[in-house]
Amino acid sequence: MPAIMTSDMEGQFDWLISKAASLPGPALRVAVIHPVDASSLKGALDATAAGIMTPVLVGPAAKIAAAAELAGLDLSGIEQVDAPHSHGAAARCVDLIHEGKADALMKGALHTNEMMAEVVKREGGLRTERRMSHVFLLSTAGYRKPLLISDGALNIAPDLMAKRWITQNAIDAARAIDIDPPKVAILSATEEVDPTIPSTIDAAALCKMADRGQIKGGILDGPLAFDLAVSRESVATKGLRSPVGGDADILIVPTIEAGNMLAKQLDYLAGASAAGIVLGAAAPIILTSRADSAEERMASCAFAAAVAHWQRGAP
């Protein structure tokens, strides 16, 4: 008979939520962009009640009030900034970061590309010397520890230098949640460097960049096929010698399709819980999906709070 895996994933991010709630100093000030639906509002209010963040709701005041009333949510005492539409809300939230009135952004009921258009503007946006990238944080019954995947949401077909920053951002995110040093698997279809598979060349180059100090804070190996990254049995069977193999904390994927499908397969077929943020901007960006559960939204806020706190103390 085939093996059957059952699990109850509720509470899988309790450790992260507790960590964020216990961070010293004031709670993370989060500008919530266009929260005109129940899920956007509830995620922000749940994180506020847990002591993770202090929200500023930015969007059309009438629509926000209507959504809160429909969902039975109380906005008493919550700061609000009126903006005429979603695009205007995104622009105003970026301004709040520049003005020092917010520490992070949170996506509400608008498309990701509409939000990111304001973030990546060369004049007035939130660009830094780094490439911005998205990091999934997953907890699944099929793996013994949290797993970070990048980039499955922002960079479509990153070149080598983009992958350098994707990798560094993911390492920093892992260290912010006490995975230090993280083991980083640079994924491809094989563990052998093959000139006909460009992602294997990039993987080998990234590992050498880490050797030369161009990527810091993690233990890298690649190229590695997925099974060799997470399965000790596969590593033993294939006789691979690797400081990362079978025990990866971070999976760096070659393209957005690979990362997006991998994260969602774990979510929908393996019962994983997922949080997600964007790093590399002047402030963390909490990037949630309409399908995310309340716990996943709160975990994303906690993830951002931990990263923001770590960045304040990092070199």
C-alpha positions in Angstrom: 0.0 0.0 0.0 1.3 3.5 -0.7 2.3 5.6 2.3 -0.2 8.1 3.5 0.9 11.3 5.1 -1.5 13.2 7.4 -0.7 16.4 9.2 -2.3 19.3 11.0 -0.4 22.4 10.0 -2.2 24.8 12.3 0.3 26.6 14.6 3.3 25.9 12.4 4.4 29.5 12.5 3.8 30.0 16.3 7.6 30.2 16.8 7.9 33.0 14.3 4.9 35.0 15.5 6.2 34.7 19.1 9.7 35.8 18.0 8.3 38.9 16.3 6.0 39.8 19.2 8.9 39.6 21.6 11.3 41.8 19.6 12.5 44.8 21.7 11.4 48.3 20.8 8.2 49.5 19.2 6.1 47.3 16.9 6.8 47.4 13.2 5.0 50.4 11.6 3.4 49.0 8.4 1.7 51.0 5.6 -1.1 48.7 4.3 -1.8 49.5 0.7 -5.4 49.6 -0.4 -7.0 47.3 2.2 -10.5 47.4 0.8 -11.4 43.7 1.4 -11.9 41.6 4.4 -8.8 39.5 4.1 -6.5 42.5 3.8 -8.0 44.1 6.8 -8.2 41.0 9.0 -4.5 40.1 8.3 -3.4 43.5 9.4 -5.7 43.6 12.5 -4.7 40.0 13.5 -1.0 41.0 13.4 -1.8 44.1 15.3 -3.6 42.2 18.1 -0.6 39.8 18.3 1.7 42.8 19.0 3.6 42.3 15.7 2.9 45.6 14.0 1.2 48.9 14.1 -0.8 49.5 10.8 -1.5 52.6 8.8 -4.4 51.8 6.4 -3.9 53.7 3.1 -6.7 53.8 0.6 -10.2 55.2 -0.1 -11.7 55.8 3.4 -15.2 54.9 2.4 -14.3 51.6 0.8 -12.1 50.6 3.8 -15.0 51.4 6.2 -17.4 49.4 4.0 -15.1 46.4 3.9 -14.7 46.6 7.7 -18.4 46.8 8.3 -19.1 43.9 6.0 -16.6 41.7 7.8 -17.5 42.8 11.3 -14.1 44.3 12.0 -13.5 47.2 14.4 -11.1 49.9 13.1 -11.3 52.1 16.2 -7.9 53.6 17.0 -6.3 52.4 13.7 -4.6 55.2 11.8 -5.9 55.8 8.3 -4.7 57.8 5.3 -7.2 58.6 2.6 -6.1 57.9 -1.0 -8.3 58.0 -4.1 -7.5 54.7 -5.6 -5.1 51.7 -5.4 -2.4 53.4 -7.5 -2.5 56.5 -5.4 -2.4 54.4 -2.2 0.8 52.6 -3.4 2.4 55.9 -4.1 1.4 57.4 -0.7 2.7 54.3 1.1 6.1 54.7 -0.5 6.1 58.3 0.6 5.4 57.2 4.2 8.6 55.1 4.1 10.6 58.1 2.9 9.0 60.3 5.5 9.9 57.9 8.3 6.3 57.3 9.2 6.4 53.6 8.2 9.0 50.8 8.4 7.4 48.3 6.0 4.8 47.9 3.3 1.9 45.4 3.1 0.1 44.5 0.0 -3.7 44.8 0.2 -6.4 44.4 -2.5 -4.3 45.4 -5.5 -2.2 43.7 -8.1 1.4 43.0 -7.2 2.7 44.8 -10.4 0.7 47.9 -9.5 2.3 48.0 -6.1 5.8 47.2 -7.4 5.6 49.9 -10.1 5.8 52.5 -7.3 8.4 50.6 -5.4 10.9 50.3 -8.3 10.7 53.8 -9.6 14.2 55.2 -10.1 13.0 58.6 -8.8 11.1 58.4 -5.5 10.9 54.6 -5.3 12.5 52.3 -2.7 15.5 51.1 -4.8 18.8 50.2 -3.2 22.1 48.8 -4.5 20.5 45.4 -4.3 18.2 43.6 -6.7 14.8 43.1 -5.1 13.6 39.6 -4.7 10.8 37.6 -3.1 11.4 34.9 -0.4 8.9 32.2 0.5 9.1 30.7 4.0 7.4 27.3 4.2 6.6 24.9 6.9 5.6 21.4 5.8 5.2 18.1 7.5 7.4 16.5 4.8 10.5 18.4 5.9 12.0 18.6 9.4 12.6 22.4 9.5 11.5 25.6 7.8 12.4 26.0 4.2 13.1 29.2 2.3 12.5 29.4 -1.5 13.6 32.2 -3.8 12.7 33.7 -6.2 9.2 32.4 -7.1 7.3 35.7 -7.4 9.4 38.7 -8.7 12.4 38.0 -10.9 11.3 36.1 -14.1 14.5 34.9 -15.6 17.4 36.3 -13.4 20.9 36.5 -14.8 23.9 35.6 -12.7 24.2 39.0 -10.9 20.5 39.0 -10.2 20.9 35.5 -8.7 23.7 36.8 -6.5 21.4 39.3 -4.9 18.5 36.8 -4.7 20.8 34.5 -2.8 22.2 37.2 -0.5 18.7 38.4 0.3 17.5 34.9 1.1 20.6 34.4 3.4 19.9 37.6 5.2 16.2 36.6 5.7 17.2 33.2 7.1 19.7 34.8 9.5 17.0 37.2 10.7 14.9 34.2 11.9 17.9 32.5 13.6 18.9 30.1 10.8 22.6 31.0 11.0 24.5 30.1 9.0 21.9 28.8 6.5 22.7 26.0 4.1 21.9 27.2 0.5 21.2 24.8 -2.3 21.4 26.3 -5.8 18.9 24.2 -7.7 19.1 22.8 -11.3 18.1 19.5 -12.9 21.4 17.8 -12.1 24.3 18.0 -9.7 26.8 18.1 -12.6 27.9 21.2 -14.3 26.6 20.9 -17.8 27.2 23.6 -20.4 23.9 22.7 -22.1 22.0 23.6 -18.9 22.8 27.3 -18.2 21.5 27.1 -14.6 24.3 24.6 -13.7 26.9 27.2 -14.8 25.2 29.9 -12.8 25.1 27.6 -9.7 28.8 26.8 -9.9 29.6 30.5 -10.3 27.5 31.5 -7.3 29.3 29.0 -5.2 32.7 30.4 -6.3 31.3 34.0 -5.6 30.6 32.8 -2.0 34.2 31.5 -1.8 35.4 34.9 -2.8 33.2 36.8 -0.3 30.8 38.2 -2.9 28.0 36.4 -1.1 28.2 36.3 2.6 26.7 34.5 5.6 25.7 31.2 4.1 27.0 27.8 3.1 26.4 27.3 -0.6 26.5 24.3 -2.9 25.3 23.7 -6.4 24.2 22.7 -8.8 21.9 20.4 -6.9 18.8 18.6 -8.1 15.9 19.0 -5.7 16.1 15.5 -4.2 19.8 16.0 -3.4 19.0 19.3 -1.7 16.4 17.9 0.8 16.8 14.1 0.9 19.6 12.5 2.9 18.7 9.2 1.4 19.3 10.5 -2.1 22.6 12.0 -1.1 23.7 8.6 0.4 22.4 6.6 -2.6 24.2 8.8 -5.2 27.4 9.1 -3.1 27.3 12.9 -3.1 29.7 14.7 -0.8 28.2 18.1 0.0 28.0 20.4 3.0 24.4 21.3 2.0 23.0 18.1 0.4 20.0 16.6 2.2 19.9 19.4 4.7 19.2 22.6 2.8 17.6 25.6 4.6 17.3 27.7 1.4 16.5 26.7 -2.2 17.5 29.1 -4.9 15.6 28.3 -8.1 16.7 29.1 -11.7 13.5 30.9 -12.8 10.2 32.3 -11.5 8.3 29.4 -12.9 10.3 26.8 -11.0 10.0 28.7 -7.7 6.4 29.5 -8.0 5.4 26.0 -8.9 7.6 24.4 -6.2 6.2 26.6 -3.5 2.6 26.1 -4.5 3.0 22.3 -4.9 4.3 22.2 -1.3 1.4 24.4 -0.3 -1.5 22.6 -2.1 -0.2 19.0 -2.3 2.0 18.7 0.9 -0.1 20.8 3.2 2.6 23.4 3.7 1.9 26.8 5.3 3.6 29.7 3.5 4.7 33.2 4.4 6.3 35.6 1.9 8.1 39.0 1.8 10.2 41.0 -0.7 13.7 42.1 0.3 16.3 44.3 -1.3 14.1 47.5 -1.1 14.6 50.3 1.4 12.0 48.5 3.5 10.6 45.0 3.8 7.4 44.4 1.7 4.8 41.9 3.0 3.5 40.2 -0.1 0.4 38.1 0.6 -2.1 36.3 -1.6 -5.8 36.4 -1.5 -5.8 32.7 -0.9 -3.5 33.0 2.2 -4.9 31.9 5.5 -5.1 34.3 8.5 -2.1 32.5 10.1 -0.1 32.8 6.9 -0.8 36.5 6.7 0.2 37.0 10.3 3.4 34.9 9.7 4.3 37.1 6.7 4.0 40.2 9.0 6.1 38.4 11.6 8.7 37.5 9.0 9.0 41.2 7.9 9.2 42.3 11.5 12.1 39.9 12.2 13.9 41.0 9.0 13.5 44.7 9.7 14.8 44.2 13.3 17.8 42.2 12.0 18.6 44.8 9.3 18.7 47.6 11.9 21.6 45.7 13.7 23.3 44.3 10.6 26.4 45.9 9.1 
